[in-house]
């Protein structure tokens, strides 16, 4: 019967992505989504997570693809459990990028008084 045919179309599982955002103030935000471009746009529009509404994203620092939502959520849980320094080291070891530190007006170079 047609119901038992092995050739019947079976949709492939949609990949899920773990993403890390470098946010204003130097923080990192970690999340998961099946559509990184849509989620990035939501964060930029202030419609993302509460954290990114308070600390807007500056850069998409890293994206990692997973075969399933469950795998992505497990990875997210592990990344969120990391200390900040460990998370930054992990991000860089995976090929992620962090924005260059900004120099505030208070730390600008001034000539010495004579």
Phi, psi and omega in degrees: 000162181294329182294335181263000184291136181282347183275356181298137182300129174236118181298141178286148177297137179281132180291153174244155185233138167267133178229151178234127178254137170270122187250163177303137182093357175093359181281165177241139176242132180243135179209177176230151180194155172273349184222093185297317182299317179294318181292320177301314180298321179296316178298316181295328181278001180078016180250013179271216181290158178303320181301315183283346172285326179277326181231085187304144180291142177258329189200144170277107189276327183199143173227131178233129182271141176231155183286337183216164177296320180300317178296318180296318179294323177296318178295319179300315180300318180294319181292317181294338179279347181287150170291156184304315181295320179293322179295318178295318179296317178299314181302313180293325179291338179270003181092009178288168180231141175245145178294152176295142179299138179275149179259122180277167181298330182290337183253014181289155181282131180236147179293148178287144176288140182277000000 
